[in-house]
Amino acid sequence: MQRVIVDAGPLIGWFDANDAHHPSVRAFLDAYGGELLSTWPVLVEVCHLLPERMVADFLRWVGRGGVTVVDVPVSALAGLADRIDKYADLPIDMADASIIWLAETLGLLEVLTIDRRDSGIYRTARGQALRNMLFDAPPAAPVRRRAVRRKR
């Protein structure tokens, strides 16, 4: 099964039809048949930035399995702080640092983010660049769903 790490921006764009990124995020997610992975810091950022009326629906969607939430252990916090220090000249926050940590932990470089510039600068501890599936990947083929015939 395909897996991709998702940042706050696409989740906001997915839920908020008025968001400028809604069409591109919707096109990607409508065609994507894999698992979305994220962290608690990302979900907190989404809840902070989404219009209030959408937060409860977003949390219910996550609770139904819309996103697999990976816990960032306390032992990883010093590493997140190191990432924040390393990229202090960029607008990096705990959510961004947790995405880099998750990529390193899982060995998964595919991310879904609306942040074109900074996501291309961030590197794992091994110097690997993250691959932004929203903008850097070729368009995914549409997911073909088998039609279900009803017996009459």
C-alpha positions as CSV (number, residue, x, y, z in Angstrom):
1,M,0.0,0.0,0.0
2,Q,1.2,3.5,-0.8
3,R,1.9,5.8,2.1
4,V,2.5,9.5,2.2
5,I,3.3,11.9,5.1
6,V,0.8,14.8,5.1
7,D,1.4,18.3,6.4
8,A,-1.2,20.7,7.8
9,G,-1.7,22.7,4.6
10,P,-3.2,19.9,2.5
11,L,-5.5,18.8,5.4
12,I,-6.8,22.4,5.7
13,G,-7.2,22.5,1.9
14,W,-9.0,19.2,1.9
15,F,-11.6,20.3,4.5
16,D,-12.0,24.0,3.6
17,A,-13.5,24.3,0.1
18,N,-12.7,28.1,0.2
19,D,-9.0,27.4,0.6
20,A,-6.8,28.3,-2.4
21,H,-5.3,24.8,-2.4
22,H,-8.6,22.9,-2.2
23,P,-8.7,22.0,-6.0
24,S,-5.2,20.6,-6.2
25,V,-5.5,18.8,-2.8
26,R,-8.9,17.4,-3.8
27,A,-7.5,16.2,-7.2
28,F,-4.6,14.4,-5.5
29,L,-6.7,12.8,-2.7
30,D,-9.5,11.7,-5.0
31,A,-6.9,9.8,-7.1
32,Y,-4.8,8.6,-4.1
33,G,-5.7,5.2,-2.7
34,G,-3.0,4.9,-0.1
35,E,-2.5,5.7,3.6
36,L,-2.0,9.3,4.9
37,L,0.4,9.5,7.9
38,S,0.9,12.5,10.1
39,T,1.8,13.6,13.7
40,W,0.0,15.2,16.6
41,P,1.8,18.5,16.1
42,V,0.4,18.6,12.5
43,L,-3.1,17.9,13.7
44,V,-2.9,20.6,16.3
45,E,-1.8,23.1,13.7
46,V,-4.7,22.1,11.4
47,C,-7.2,22.6,14.3
48,H,-5.7,26.0,15.0
49,L,-5.9,27.1,11.4
50,L,-9.1,25.6,10.2
51,P,-12.3,27.7,10.6
52,E,-13.8,26.7,14.0
53,R,-16.9,25.3,12.4
54,M,-14.8,22.6,10.7
55,V,-12.6,21.4,13.5
56,A,-15.0,18.9,15.0
57,D,-15.7,17.3,11.6
58,F,-11.9,17.2,10.9
59,L,-11.3,15.4,14.2
60,R,-14.1,12.9,13.5
61,W,-12.6,12.2,10.1
62,V,-9.2,11.6,11.6
63,G,-10.8,9.3,14.2
64,R,-12.5,7.3,11.5
65,G,-9.0,6.6,10.0
66,G,-8.7,9.5,7.6
67,V,-5.1,9.9,8.8
68,T,-2.9,7.5,10.7
69,V,-1.5,9.6,13.5
70,V,2.1,8.6,14.6
71,D,3.0,9.6,18.1
72,V,6.2,11.6,18.5
73,P,7.9,10.2,21.6
74,V,9.4,12.5,24.3
75,S,12.8,11.0,23.4
76,A,12.5,12.6,19.9
77,L,11.9,16.2,21.2
78,A,15.6,17.1,21.4
79,G,15.9,16.0,17.8
80,L,13.0,18.2,16.8
81,A,14.6,21.1,18.6
82,D,17.8,20.4,16.7
83,R,15.9,20.6,13.4
84,I,14.3,23.9,14.5
85,D,17.7,25.3,15.3
86,K,19.2,24.0,12.0
87,Y,16.5,25.7,9.9
88,A,16.1,28.8,12.1
89,D,16.4,31.1,9.1
90,L,13.3,29.5,7.6
91,P,9.8,29.5,8.9
92,I,10.0,26.0,10.6
93,D,7.8,25.0,13.5
94,M,7.3,21.9,15.5
95,A,4.8,20.4,13.0
96,D,7.4,20.8,10.2
97,A,10.2,19.3,12.4
98,S,7.9,16.4,13.2
99,I,7.4,15.7,9.5
100,I,11.1,15.5,9.0
101,W,11.4,13.2,12.1
102,L,8.6,11.0,10.7
103,A,10.3,10.7,7.3
104,E,13.5,9.7,9.0
105,T,11.8,7.3,11.4
106,L,9.8,5.5,8.6
107,G,12.4,5.9,5.8
108,L,9.5,7.5,3.8
109,L,10.4,10.6,1.8
110,E,7.1,11.2,0.1
111,V,5.2,14.1,1.7
112,L,2.1,16.0,0.8
113,T,2.6,19.7,1.5
114,I,1.6,23.1,0.0
115,D,5.0,24.5,1.1
116,R,7.0,24.3,-2.1
117,R,10.0,26.3,-1.0
118,D,10.9,25.0,2.4
119,S,10.0,21.4,1.8
120,G,12.6,21.3,-0.9
121,I,15.2,22.6,1.5
122,Y,14.6,20.3,4.5
123,R,16.8,17.2,4.6
124,T,16.8,14.1,6.7
125,A,19.8,13.3,8.9
126,R,21.2,11.3,5.9
127,G,20.9,14.3,3.7
128,Q,17.9,13.0,1.7
129,A,15.4,15.5,0.3
130,L,11.7,15.1,0.9
131,R,9.6,14.5,-2.3
132,N,6.5,16.7,-2.4
133,M,3.8,14.5,-4.0
134,L,1.5,17.4,-4.5
135,F,3.8,19.4,-6.8
136,D,6.9,17.3,-7.6
137,A,5.4,13.9,-8.5
138,P,3.8,13.1,-11.9
139,P,0.0,13.1,-11.7
140,A,-1.4,9.9,-10.3
141,A,-3.5,7.7,-12.4
142,P,-7.1,7.8,-11.4
143,V,-8.2,5.1,-9.0
144,R,-10.3,2.7,-10.9
145,R,-13.1,1.3,-8.8
146,R,-15.0,-1.7,-9.9
147,A,-18.7,-1.1,-10.5
148,V,-20.9,-3.2,-8.2
149,R,-23.9,-4.7,-10.0
150,R,-27.0,-5.0,-8.0
151,K,-29.1,-8.1,-8.3
152,R,-32.6,-7.3,-9.4
